[in-house]
Amino acid sequence: MHRRVNITLPEETIRLIDRVAAKGDRSHFIAEAVRHYVGARGRAKLRRRLREGAVRRAERDLQVVADWSSLDEEAWQRSKR
């Protein structure tokens, strides 16, 4: 389903669109550009949230590694026998 909307864009933006979109295909180009932009913003937000979470949990994660590494080492030594 499509819906007609009126928008106002700067002249420079129209020139840029016309340079890359086929004649009569502005709507398709703009729709594709918006989907791409929204997807990129979503991925950037997810990366930021993952990074922030990793930083917040870093101390806890290092402690878990320290707590379990001796058990891992012990199990590995037993499996070599």
mmCIF file as gemmi writes it, N, C-alpha and C atoms, coordinates in Angstrom:
data_model
loop_
_atom_site.group_PDB
_atom_site.id
_atom_site.type_symbol
_atom_site.label_atom_id
_atom_site.label_alt_id
_atom_site.label_comp_id
_atom_site.label_asym_id
_atom_site.label_entity_id
_atom_site.label_seq_id
_atom_site.pdbx_PDB_ins_code
_atom_site.Cartn_x
_atom_site.Cartn_y
_atom_site.Cartn_z
_atom_site.occupancy
_atom_site.B_iso_or_equiv
_atom_site.pdbx_formal_charge
_atom_site.auth_seq_id
_atom_site.auth_asym_id
_atom_site.pdbx_PDB_model_num
ATOM 1 N N . MET Axp A 1 ? 0.84 -1.177 0 1 0 ? 1 A 1
ATOM 2 C CA . MET Axp A 1 ? 0 0 0 1 0 ? 1 A 1
ATOM 3 C C . MET Axp A 1 ? 0.883 1.237 0 1 0 ? 1 A 1
ATOM 4 N N . HIS Axp A 2 ? 0.515 2.207 -0.759 1 0 ? 2 A 1
ATOM 5 C CA . HIS Axp A 2 ? 1.258 3.465 -0.829 1 0 ? 2 A 1
ATOM 6 C C . HIS Axp A 2 ? 0.35 4.597 -0.381 1 0 ? 2 A 1
ATOM 7 N N . ARG Axp A 3 ? 0.968 5.631 0.096 1 0 ? 3 A 1
ATOM 8 C CA . ARG Axp A 3 ? 0.221 6.807 0.526 1 0 ? 3 A 1
ATOM 9 C C . ARG Axp A 3 ? 0.966 8.043 0.031 1 0 ? 3 A 1
ATOM 10 N N . ARG Axp A 4 ? 0.246 8.965 -0.553 1 0 ? 4 A 1
ATOM 11 C CA . ARG Axp A 4 ? 0.85 10.183 -1.071 1 0 ? 4 A 1
ATOM 12 C C . ARG Axp A 4 ? 0.985 11.196 0.055 1 0 ? 4 A 1
ATOM 13 N N . VAL Axp A 5 ? 2.182 11.785 0.161 1 0 ? 5 A 1
ATOM 14 C CA . VAL Axp A 5 ? 2.435 12.848 1.139 1 0 ? 5 A 1
ATOM 15 C C . VAL Axp A 5 ? 3.167 13.983 0.442 1 0 ? 5 A 1
ATOM 16 N N . ASN Axp A 6 ? 2.984 15.157 0.934 1 0 ? 6 A 1
ATOM 17 C CA . ASN Axp A 6 ? 3.731 16.306 0.418 1 0 ? 6 A 1
ATOM 18 C C . ASN Axp A 6 ? 4.821 16.636 1.419 1 0 ? 6 A 1
ATOM 19 N N . ILE Axp A 7 ? 6.04 16.757 0.922 1 0 ? 7 A 1
ATOM 20 C CA . ILE Axp A 7 ? 7.156 17.136 1.777 1 0 ? 7 A 1
ATOM 21 C C . ILE Axp A 7 ? 7.906 18.272 1.109 1 0 ? 7 A 1
ATOM 22 N N . THR Axp A 8 ? 8.638 18.982 1.903 1 0 ? 8 A 1
ATOM 23 C CA . THR Axp A 8 ? 9.47 20.065 1.381 1 0 ? 8 A 1
ATOM 24 C C . THR Axp A 8 ? 10.916 19.72 1.689 1 0 ? 8 A 1
ATOM 25 N N . LEU Axp A 9 ? 11.732 19.716 0.655 1 0 ? 9 A 1
ATOM 26 C CA . LEU Axp A 9 ? 13.149 19.41 0.809 1 0 ? 9 A 1
ATOM 27 C C . LEU Axp A 9 ? 13.977 20.562 0.261 1 0 ? 9 A 1
ATOM 28 N N . PRO Axp A 10 ? 15.174 20.738 0.813 1 0 ? 10 A 1
ATOM 29 C CA . PRO Axp A 10 ? 16.058 21.766 0.256 1 0 ? 10 A 1
ATOM 30 C C . PRO Axp A 10 ? 16.395 21.455 -1.205 1 0 ? 10 A 1
ATOM 31 N N . GLU Axp A 11 ? 16.602 22.475 -1.981 1 0 ? 11 A 1
ATOM 32 C CA . GLU Axp A 11 ? 16.921 22.317 -3.403 1 0 ? 11 A 1
ATOM 33 C C . GLU Axp A 11 ? 18.148 21.422 -3.596 1 0 ? 11 A 1
ATOM 34 N N . GLU Axp A 12 ? 19.143 21.591 -2.763 1 0 ? 12 A 1
ATOM 35 C CA . GLU Axp A 12 ? 20.357 20.763 -2.865 1 0 ? 12 A 1
ATOM 36 C C . GLU Axp A 12 ? 20.031 19.285 -2.678 1 0 ? 12 A 1
ATOM 37 N N . THR Axp A 13 ? 19.123 18.965 -1.758 1 0 ? 13 A 1
ATOM 38 C CA . THR Axp A 13 ? 18.714 17.574 -1.538 1 0 ? 13 A 1
ATOM 39 C C . THR Axp A 13 ? 18.023 17.013 -2.777 1 0 ? 13 A 1
ATOM 40 N N . ILE Axp A 14 ? 17.177 17.801 -3.399 1 0 ? 14 A 1
ATOM 41 C CA . ILE Axp A 14 ? 16.501 17.371 -4.63 1 0 ? 14 A 1
ATOM 42 C C . ILE Axp A 14 ? 17.532 17.104 -5.723 1 0 ? 14 A 1
ATOM 43 N N . ARG Axp A 15 ? 18.526 17.967 -5.842 1 0 ? 15 A 1
ATOM 44 C CA . ARG Axp A 15 ? 19.573 17.75 -6.85 1 0 ? 15 A 1
ATOM 45 C C . ARG Axp A 15 ? 20.33 16.449 -6.584 1 0 ? 15 A 1
ATOM 46 N N . LEU Axp A 16 ? 20.622 16.181 -5.31 1 0 ? 16 A 1
ATOM 47 C CA . LEU Axp A 16 ? 21.315 14.932 -4.967 1 0 ? 16 A 1
ATOM 48 C C . LEU Axp A 16 ? 20.468 13.72 -5.322 1 0 ? 16 A 1
ATOM 49 N N . ILE Axp A 17 ? 19.191 13.768 -4.993 1 0 ? 17 A 1
ATOM 50 C CA . ILE Axp A 17 ? 18.29 12.655 -5.318 1 0 ? 17 A 1
ATOM 51 C C . ILE Axp A 17 ? 18.239 12.446 -6.821 1 0 ? 17 A 1
ATOM 52 N N . ASP Axp A 18 ? 18.098 13.534 -7.559 1 0 ? 18 A 1
ATOM 53 C CA . ASP Axp A 18 ? 17.998 13.43 -9.02 1 0 ? 18 A 1
ATOM 54 C C . ASP Axp A 18 ? 19.282 12.909 -9.659 1 0 ? 18 A 1
ATOM 55 N N . ARG Axp A 19 ? 20.41 13.097 -8.985 1 0 ? 19 A 1
ATOM 56 C CA . ARG Axp A 19 ? 21.676 12.577 -9.528 1 0 ? 19 A 1
ATOM 57 C C . ARG Axp A 19 ? 21.734 11.062 -9.467 1 0 ? 19 A 1
ATOM 58 N N . VAL Axp A 20 ? 21.076 10.459 -8.47 1 0 ? 20 A 1
ATOM 59 C CA . VAL Axp A 20 ? 21.214 9.011 -8.297 1 0 ? 20 A 1
ATOM 60 C C . VAL Axp A 20 ? 19.934 8.222 -8.57 1 0 ? 20 A 1
ATOM 61 N N . ALA Axp A 21 ? 18.788 8.852 -8.518 1 0 ? 21 A 1
ATOM 62 C CA . ALA Axp A 21 ? 17.527 8.144 -8.752 1 0 ? 21 A 1
ATOM 63 C C . ALA Axp A 21 ? 17.152 8.228 -10.223 1 0 ? 21 A 1
ATOM 64 N N . ALA Axp A 22 ? 16.596 7.126 -10.707 1 0 ? 22 A 1
ATOM 65 C CA . ALA Axp A 22 ? 16.126 7.128 -12.089 1 0 ? 22 A 1
ATOM 66 C C . ALA Axp A 22 ? 14.972 8.12 -12.222 1 0 ? 22 A 1
ATOM 67 N N . LYS Axp A 23 ? 14.807 8.662 -13.429 1 0 ? 23 A 1
ATOM 68 C CA . LYS Axp A 23 ? 13.735 9.632 -13.666 1 0 ? 23 A 1
ATOM 69 C C . LYS Axp A 23 ? 12.39 9.013 -13.279 1 0 ? 23 A 1
ATOM 70 N N . GLY Axp A 24 ? 11.624 9.743 -12.486 1 0 ? 24 A 1
ATOM 71 C CA . GLY Axp A 24 ? 10.32 9.274 -12.051 1 0 ? 24 A 1
ATOM 72 C C . GLY Axp A 24 ? 10.38 8.273 -10.899 1 0 ? 24 A 1
ATOM 73 N N . ASP Axp A 25 ? 11.552 8.104 -10.295 1 0 ? 25 A 1
ATOM 74 C CA . ASP Axp A 25 ? 11.709 7.092 -9.258 1 0 ? 25 A 1
ATOM 75 C C . ASP Axp A 25 ? 12.125 7.693 -7.915 1 0 ? 25 A 1
ATOM 76 N N . ARG Axp A 26 ? 11.832 8.956 -7.703 1 0 ? 26 A 1
ATOM 77 C CA . ARG Axp A 26 ? 12.211 9.619 -6.449 1 0 ? 26 A 1
ATOM 78 C C . ARG Axp A 26 ? 11.59 8.925 -5.238 1 0 ? 26 A 1
ATOM 79 N N . SER Axp A 27 ? 10.312 8.592 -5.341 1 0 ? 27 A 1
ATOM 80 C CA . SER Axp A 27 ? 9.613 7.993 -4.196 1 0 ? 27 A 1
ATOM 81 C C . SER Axp A 27 ? 10.286 6.696 -3.758 1 0 ? 27 A 1
ATOM 82 N N . HIS Axp A 28 ? 10.593 5.844 -4.714 1 0 ? 28 A 1
ATOM 83 C CA . HIS Axp A 28 ? 11.253 4.572 -4.401 1 0 ? 28 A 1
ATOM 84 C C . HIS Axp A 28 ? 12.617 4.837 -3.764 1 0 ? 28 A 1
ATOM 85 N N . PHE Axp A 29 ? 13.367 5.77 -4.33 1 0 ? 29 A 1
ATOM 86 C CA . PHE Axp A 29 ? 14.685 6.093 -3.798 1 0 ? 29 A 1
ATOM 87 C C . PHE Axp A 29 ? 14.58 6.61 -2.36 1 0 ? 29 A 1
ATOM 88 N N . ILE Axp A 30 ? 13.663 7.518 -2.111 1 0 ? 30 A 1
ATOM 89 C CA . ILE Axp A 30 ? 13.506 8.091 -0.769 1 0 ? 30 A 1
ATOM 90 C C . ILE Axp A 30 ? 13.075 7.007 0.219 1 0 ? 30 A 1
ATOM 91 N N . ALA Axp A 31 ? 12.151 6.13 -0.181 1 0 ? 31 A 1
ATOM 92 C CA . ALA Axp A 31 ? 11.711 5.051 0.708 1 0 ? 31 A 1
ATOM 93 C C . ALA Axp A 31 ? 12.878 4.141 1.058 1 0 ? 31 A 1
ATOM 94 N N . GLU Axp A 32 ? 13.686 3.792 0.068 1 0 ? 32 A 1
ATOM 95 C CA . GLU Axp A 32 ? 14.852 2.936 0.302 1 0 ? 32 A 1
ATOM 96 C C . GLU Axp A 32 ? 15.871 3.647 1.201 1 0 ? 32 A 1
ATOM 97 N N . ALA Axp A 33 ? 16.089 4.927 0.969 1 0 ? 33 A 1
ATOM 98 C CA . ALA Axp A 33 ? 17.032 5.696 1.788 1 0 ? 33 A 1
ATOM 99 C C . ALA Axp A 33 ? 16.577 5.776 3.236 1 0 ? 33 A 1
ATOM 100 N N . VAL Axp A 34 ? 15.291 5.956 3.458 1 0 ? 34 A 1
ATOM 101 C CA . VAL Axp A 34 ? 14.76 6.03 4.822 1 0 ? 34 A 1
ATOM 102 C C . VAL Axp A 34 ? 14.925 4.688 5.522 1 0 ? 34 A 1
ATOM 103 N N . ARG Axp A 35 ? 14.597 3.59 4.829 1 0 ? 35 A 1
ATOM 104 C CA . ARG Axp A 35 ? 14.779 2.261 5.427 1 0 ? 35 A 1
ATOM 105 C C . ARG Axp A 35 ? 16.246 2.029 5.795 1 0 ? 35 A 1
ATOM 106 N N . HIS Axp A 36 ? 17.145 2.394 4.901 1 0 ? 36 A 1
ATOM 107 C CA . HIS Axp A 36 ? 18.58 2.232 5.158 1 0 ? 36 A 1
ATOM 108 C C . HIS Axp A 36 ? 19.006 3.066 6.368 1 0 ? 36 A 1
ATOM 109 N N . TYR Axp A 37 ? 18.573 4.3 6.424 1 0 ? 37 A 1
ATOM 110 C CA . TYR Axp A 37 ? 18.939 5.205 7.518 1 0 ? 37 A 1
ATOM 111 C C . TYR Axp A 37 ? 18.42 4.687 8.855 1 0 ? 37 A 1
ATOM 112 N N . VAL Axp A 38 ? 17.172 4.271 8.893 1 0 ? 38 A 1
ATOM 113 C CA . VAL Axp A 38 ? 16.578 3.778 10.136 1 0 ? 38 A 1
ATOM 114 C C . VAL Axp A 38 ? 17.293 2.496 10.576 1 0 ? 38 A 1
ATOM 115 N N . GLY Axp A 39 ? 17.597 1.613 9.631 1 0 ? 39 A 1
ATOM 116 C CA . GLY Axp A 39 ? 18.331 0.391 9.965 1 0 ? 39 A 1
ATOM 117 C C . GLY Axp A 39 ? 19.71 0.688 10.521 1 0 ? 39 A 1
ATOM 118 N N . ALA Axp A 40 ? 20.406 1.624 9.896 1 0 ? 40 A 1
ATOM 119 C CA . ALA Axp A 40 ? 21.749 1.994 10.362 1 0 ? 40 A 1
ATOM 120 C C . ALA Axp A 40 ? 21.691 2.601 11.756 1 0 ? 40 A 1
ATOM 121 N N . ARG Axp A 41 ? 20.704 3.444 11.997 1 0 ? 41 A 1
ATOM 122 C CA . ARG Axp A 41 ? 20.558 4.043 13.337 1 0 ? 41 A 1
ATOM 123 C C . ARG Axp A 41 ? 20.271 2.961 14.374 1 0 ? 41 A 1
ATOM 124 N N . GLY Axp A 42 ? 19.419 2.01 14.012 1 0 ? 42 A 1
ATOM 125 C CA . GLY Axp A 42 ? 19.107 0.916 14.938 1 0 ? 42 A 1
ATOM 126 C C . GLY Axp A 42 ? 20.332 0.079 15.261 1 0 ? 42 A 1
ATOM 127 N N . ARG Axp A 43 ? 21.14 -0.231 14.241 1 0 ? 43 A 1
ATOM 128 C CA . ARG Axp A 43 ? 22.361 -1.009 14.472 1 0 ? 43 A 1
ATOM 129 C C . ARG Axp A 43 ? 23.349 -0.225 15.322 1 0 ? 43 A 1
ATOM 130 N N . ALA Axp A 44 ? 23.471 1.076 15.076 1 0 ? 44 A 1
ATOM 131 C CA . ALA Axp A 44 ? 24.381 1.91 15.876 1 0 ? 44 A 1
ATOM 132 C C . ALA Axp A 44 ? 23.925 1.961 17.328 1 0 ? 44 A 1
ATOM 133 N N . LYS Axp A 45 ? 22.619 2.066 17.54 1 0 ? 45 A 1
ATOM 134 C CA . LYS Axp A 45 ? 22.086 2.101 18.905 1 0 ? 45 A 1
ATOM 135 C C . LYS Axp A 45 ? 22.345 0.767 19.601 1 0 ? 45 A 1
ATOM 136 N N . LEU Axp A 46 ? 22.149 -0.341 18.895 1 0 ? 46 A 1
ATOM 137 C CA . LEU Axp A 46 ? 22.397 -1.653 19.474 1 0 ? 46 A 1
ATOM 138 C C . LEU Axp A 46 ? 23.869 -1.813 19.838 1 0 ? 46 A 1
ATOM 139 N N . ARG Axp A 47 ? 24.775 -1.416 18.934 1 0 ? 47 A 1
ATOM 140 C CA . ARG Axp A 47 ? 26.212 -1.494 19.232 1 0 ? 47 A 1
ATOM 141 C C . ARG Axp A 47 ? 26.552 -0.679 20.475 1 0 ? 47 A 1
ATOM 142 N N . ARG Axp A 48 ? 25.991 0.533 20.57 1 0 ? 48 A 1
ATOM 143 C CA . ARG Axp A 48 ? 26.255 1.39 21.731 1 0 ? 48 A 1
ATOM 144 C C . ARG Axp A 48 ? 25.761 0.731 23.016 1 0 ? 48 A 1
ATOM 145 N N . ARG Axp A 49 ? 24.552 0.157 22.973 1 0 ? 49 A 1
ATOM 146 C CA . ARG Axp A 49 ? 23.995 -0.484 24.167 1 0 ? 49 A 1
ATOM 147 C C . ARG Axp A 49 ? 24.807 -1.714 24.565 1 0 ? 49 A 1
ATOM 148 N N . LEU Axp A 50 ? 25.244 -2.507 23.586 1 0 ? 50 A 1
ATOM 149 C CA . LEU Axp A 50 ? 26.073 -3.674 23.883 1 0 ? 50 A 1
ATOM 150 C C . LEU Axp A 50 ? 27.397 -3.258 24.507 1 0 ? 50 A 1
ATOM 151 N N . ARG Axp A 51 ? 28.013 -2.21 23.942 1 0 ? 51 A 1
ATOM 152 C CA . ARG Axp A 51 ? 29.287 -1.715 24.48 1 0 ? 51 A 1
ATOM 153 C C . ARG Axp A 51 ? 29.104 -1.217 25.909 1 0 ? 51 A 1
ATOM 154 N N . GLU Axp A 52 ? 28.066 -0.434 26.161 1 0 ? 52 A 1
ATOM 155 C CA . GLU Axp A 52 ? 27.81 0.096 27.503 1 0 ? 52 A 1
ATOM 156 C C . GLU Axp A 52 ? 27.565 -1.038 28.501 1 0 ? 52 A 1
ATOM 157 N N . GLY Axp A 53 ? 26.821 -2.043 28.089 1 0 ? 53 A 1
ATOM 158 C CA . GLY Axp A 53 ? 26.556 -3.184 28.962 1 0 ? 53 A 1
ATOM 159 C C . GLY Axp A 53 ? 27.823 -3.961 29.273 1 0 ? 53 A 1
ATOM 160 N N . ALA Axp A 54 ? 28.664 -4.147 28.258 1 0 ? 54 A 1
ATOM 161 C CA . ALA Axp A 54 ? 29.923 -4.865 28.468 1 0 ? 54 A 1
ATOM 162 C C . ALA Axp A 54 ? 30.814 -4.108 29.449 1 0 ? 54 A 1
ATOM 163 N N . VAL Axp A 55 ? 30.867 -2.807 29.32 1 0 ? 55 A 1
ATOM 164 C CA . VAL Axp A 55 ? 31.676 -1.996 30.227 1 0 ? 55 A 1
ATOM 165 C C . VAL Axp A 55 ? 31.115 -2.084 31.646 1 0 ? 55 A 1
ATOM 166 N N . ARG Axp A 56 ? 29.783 -1.99 31.763 1 0 ? 56 A 1
ATOM 167 C CA . ARG Axp A 56 ? 29.148 -2.069 33.084 1 0 ? 56 A 1
ATOM 168 C C . ARG Axp A 56 ? 29.402 -3.408 33.758 1 0 ? 56 A 1
ATOM 169 N N . ARG Axp A 57 ? 29.444 -4.489 32.976 1 0 ? 57 A 1
ATOM 170 C CA . ARG Axp A 57 ? 29.59 -5.83 33.544 1 0 ? 57 A 1
ATOM 171 C C . ARG Axp A 57 ? 31.023 -6.349 33.53 1 0 ? 57 A 1
ATOM 172 N N . ALA Axp A 58 ? 31.971 -5.558 33.097 1 0 ? 58 A 1
ATOM 173 C CA . ALA Axp A 58 ? 33.345 -6.026 32.929 1 0 ? 58 A 1
ATOM 174 C C . ALA Axp A 58 ? 33.938 -6.556 34.232 1 0 ? 58 A 1
ATOM 175 N N . GLU Axp A 59 ? 33.781 -5.829 35.311 1 0 ? 59 A 1
ATOM 176 C CA . GLU Axp A 59 ? 34.361 -6.264 36.579 1 0 ? 59 A 1
ATOM 177 C C . GLU Axp A 59 ? 33.756 -7.597 37.026 1 0 ? 59 A 1
ATOM 178 N N . ARG Axp A 60 ? 32.438 -7.712 36.914 1 0 ? 60 A 1
ATOM 179 C CA . ARG Axp A 60 ? 31.775 -8.965 37.279 1 0 ? 60 A 1
ATOM 180 C C . ARG Axp A 60 ? 32.257 -10.112 36.405 1 0 ? 60 A 1
ATOM 181 N N . ASP Axp A 61 ? 32.363 -9.878 35.103 1 0 ? 61 A 1
ATOM 182 C CA . ASP Axp A 61 ? 32.789 -10.925 34.18 1 0 ? 61 A 1
ATOM 183 C C . ASP Axp A 61 ? 34.217 -11.375 34.462 1 0 ? 61 A 1
ATOM 184 N N . LEU Axp A 62 ? 35.098 -10.437 34.79 1 0 ? 62 A 1
ATOM 185 C CA . LEU Axp A 62 ? 36.472 -10.802 35.128 1 0 ? 62 A 1
ATOM 186 C C . LEU Axp A 62 ? 36.518 -11.638 36.398 1 0 ? 62 A 1
ATOM 187 N N . GLN Axp A 63 ? 35.651 -11.321 37.339 1 0 ? 63 A 1
ATOM 188 C CA . GLN Axp A 63 ? 35.598 -12.102 38.578 1 0 ? 63 A 1
ATOM 189 C C . GLN Axp A 63 ? 35.104 -13.517 38.302 1 0 ? 63 A 1
ATOM 190 N N . VAL Axp A 64 ? 34.12 -13.672 37.44 1 0 ? 64 A 1
ATOM 191 C CA . VAL Axp A 64 ? 33.626 -15.003 37.078 1 0 ? 64 A 1
ATOM 192 C C . VAL Axp A 64 ? 34.747 -15.817 36.433 1 0 ? 64 A 1
ATOM 193 N N . VAL Axp A 65 ? 35.495 -15.203 35.55 1 0 ? 65 A 1
ATOM 194 C CA . VAL Axp A 65 ? 36.616 -15.894 34.904 1 0 ? 65 A 1
ATOM 195 C C . VAL Axp A 65 ? 37.632 -16.326 35.956 1 0 ? 65 A 1
ATOM 196 N N . ALA Axp A 66 ? 37.957 -15.419 36.865 1 0 ? 66 A 1
ATOM 197 C CA . ALA Axp A 66 ? 38.925 -15.75 37.914 1 0 ? 66 A 1
ATOM 198 C C . ALA Axp A 66 ? 38.411 -16.902 38.78 1 0 ? 66 A 1
ATOM 199 N N . ASP Axp A 67 ? 37.129 -16.876 39.109 1 0 ? 67 A 1
ATOM 200 C CA . ASP Axp A 67 ? 36.553 -17.922 39.954 1 0 ? 67 A 1
ATOM 201 C C . ASP Axp A 67 ? 36.568 -19.282 39.279 1 0 ? 67 A 1
ATOM 202 N N . TRP Axp A 68 ? 36.329 -19.333 37.997 1 0 ? 68 A 1
ATOM 203 C CA . TRP Axp A 68 ? 36.203 -20.599 37.291 1 0 ? 68 A 1
ATOM 204 C C . TRP Axp A 68 ? 37.481 -21.075 36.618 1 0 ? 68 A 1
ATOM 205 N N . SER Axp A 69 ? 38.454 -20.223 36.426 1 0 ? 69 A 1
ATOM 206 C CA . SER Axp A 69 ? 39.641 -20.623 35.662 1 0 ? 69 A 1
ATOM 207 C C . SER Axp A 69 ? 40.424 -21.733 36.353 1 0 ? 69 A 1
ATOM 208 N N . SER Axp A 70 ? 40.493 -21.718 37.688 1 0 ? 70 A 1
ATOM 209 C CA . SER Axp A 70 ? 41.222 -22.789 38.382 1 0 ? 70 A 1
ATOM 210 C C . SER Axp A 70 ? 40.508 -24.128 38.192 1 0 ? 70 A 1
ATOM 211 N N . LEU Axp A 71 ? 39.188 -24.123 38.2 1 0 ? 71 A 1
ATOM 212 C CA . LEU Axp A 71 ? 38.443 -25.364 37.957 1 0 ? 71 A 1
ATOM 213 C C . LEU Axp A 71 ? 38.642 -25.852 36.532 1 0 ? 71 A 1
ATOM 214 N N . ASP Axp A 72 ? 38.655 -24.924 35.573 1 0 ? 72 A 1
ATOM 215 C CA . ASP Axp A 72 ? 38.907 -25.299 34.177 1 0 ? 72 A 1
ATOM 216 C C . ASP Axp A 72 ? 40.298 -25.902 34.028 1 0 ? 72 A 1
ATOM 217 N N . GLU Axp A 73 ? 41.266 -25.285 34.664 1 0 ? 73 A 1
ATOM 218 C CA . GLU Axp A 73 ? 42.649 -25.779 34.592 1 0 ? 73 A 1
ATOM 219 C C . GLU Axp A 73 ? 42.739 -27.183 35.201 1 0 ? 73 A 1
ATOM 220 N N . GLU Axp A 74 ? 42.085 -27.371 36.341 1 0 ? 74 A 1
ATOM 221 C CA . GLU Axp A 74 ? 42.095 -28.669 37.005 1 0 ? 74 A 1
ATOM 222 C C . GLU Axp A 74 ? 41.449 -29.734 36.11 1 0 ? 74 A 1
ATOM 223 N N . ALA Axp A 75 ? 40.326 -29.44 35.514 1 0 ? 75 A 1
ATOM 224 C CA . ALA Axp A 75 ? 39.648 -30.384 34.629 1 0 ? 75 A 1
ATOM 225 C C . ALA Axp A 75 ? 40.497 -30.69 33.4 1 0 ? 75 A 1
ATOM 226 N N . TRP Axp A 76 ? 41.155 -29.7 32.887 1 0 ? 76 A 1
ATOM 227 C CA . TRP Axp A 76 ? 42.002 -29.897 31.707 1 0 ? 76 A 1
ATOM 228 C C . TRP Axp A 76 ? 43.181 -30.8 32.048 1 0 ? 76 A 1
ATOM 229 N N . GLN Axp A 77 ? 43.785 -30.579 33.213 1 0 ? 77 A 1
ATOM 230 C CA . GLN Axp A 77 ? 44.914 -31.417 33.642 1 0 ? 77 A 1
ATOM 231 C C . GLN Axp A 77 ? 44.47 -32.868 33.818 1 0 ? 77 A 1
ATOM 232 N N . ARG Axp A 78 ? 43.275 -33.08 34.398 1 0 ? 78 A 1
ATOM 233 C CA . ARG Axp A 78 ? 42.769 -34.445 34.574 1 0 ? 78 A 1
ATOM 234 C C . ARG Axp A 78 ? 42.518 -35.121 33.24 1 0 ? 78 A 1
ATOM 235 N N . SER Axp A 79 ? 42.051 -34.358 32.258 1 0 ? 79 A 1
ATOM 236 C CA . SER Axp A 79 ? 41.735 -34.974 30.959 1 0 ? 79 A 1
ATOM 237 C C . SER Axp A 79 ? 42.991 -35.365 30.193 1 0 ? 79 A 1
ATOM 238 N N . LYS Axp A 80 ? 44.122 -34.781 30.524 1 0 ? 80 A 1
ATOM 239 C CA . LYS Axp A 80 ? 45.388 -35.126 29.851 1 0 ? 80 A 1
ATOM 240 C C . LYS Axp A 80 ? 45.94 -36.459 30.332 1 0 ? 80 A 1
ATOM 241 N N . ARG Axp A 81 ? 45.496 -36.919 31.492 1 0 ? 81 A 1
ATOM 242 C CA . ARG Axp A 81 ? 46.044 -38.167 32.082 1 0 ? 81 A 1
ATOM 243 C C . ARG Axp A 81 ? 45.569 -39.368 31.375 1 0 ? 81 A 1
